[in-house]
């Protein structure tokens, strides 16, 4: 029996794309999205949006890249995939790049 690969839905909010372009971070952002897809093939979707610091709106805005996986993919306490992904990001990009991003991998709510 052949298995089918379901493509991951990627949604990039317009303000996140604008911020990535303003910061010169579009190419790194695209690489981060592709790596998240490669590291977590069970993801249902990847959402990219601007994150504003809740306590200080003047704080530099960040680009949030969040993967959403089926609830059955792993226990909510298993952060090994997120840790491995963050390690890849910090090993691949200089601080000047990765400090503009935050990441999450969440079970479907």
N, C-alpha and C positions, 0 to 999 in steps of 0.2 A: 504494500500500500504506500503510495507517495504522500509525503507531507507537504502542506502548503505553507508558505511564509506569508504572513499578513503584515503589510507595511505599517509602520508606526506613524500615527497621525502627529504631525508637528505643527503647533500653532505659535506663531511669533506675533505678539501684539505690535501694532504700528509704532507705539511709543518706545518699545524695546529696540526695534530695528533702528529708529531714529537715534536713540541714545548710543547704540553700538556704532553707528556711523559717525556720530559726533566725537566719540572717544577713539575712533580708528580701530574698533574691536570686532568688526563684522567677521573677518576671516577667522580669528580665534573662536568667536562664538559658534560659527558654523562647524569648526573642527570639534568643539566640545559637544555639540549636538550629535554629530556623527559618532563620536566615541561613546557617548551614552547609549546610543542605539546598538553599537557593537558589543558593549559590555553587558547590556541587559536586553537581550532579544525578546524577552517576555513582556516588555513594556507595551501598554495600550496606547499611550500618547505621551508627548513631551510638550510642555507649555513654557513659553518664554515671555516674561513680562518684566516691567520695571517695579522694583521694590523700593519704597520710600521708608526711611527710618521712622518708626512710629513715634518716637520721643523727640526727634529733632529733624523736622522737614528740611532744614538747610544742609543736613548731612548729605554728602554726595550720594546720588541715586545709584543703585546697583541693578544689574541685570540678573534676574532669577531664572535659572534653568531647572525645571522640575519634571521628573519622570513620574508617570502614574502607572502602576502595575496592578494586575489582578490581586484581590485580597488574599488569595490562596498562594501567591508566589513565594512568600516567605513570612515568617512571624514579624510583627511590627517592631520587635526588639532587635531583630537581626539587621545591623547597620554595616555589615561587611561589604556589601556592594557599594554603598555610599562612600565608605572609607577608601575602598580601592579606587573609586572614580576620583575622589578628591586627591589622592596620591598621584594619580596619572596627571591631573590638571597641574598640580604644583611641580611635578617633575618635567612637564612639557613646556610650560609657559613661565616667563619671569614674573616676579611679584607685581610689576607694573601692569601686567595683564590680568592675572587671576584675582587681584584684589578688587576688581570691578564686578565680580560675579559672586553669586551665592547659588547653592545647589541643594536639591532635595530629591528623594525618591520615596514616593508615598503609595500606600495601598489605596485602591479605589474606595472612595467614601460612600 
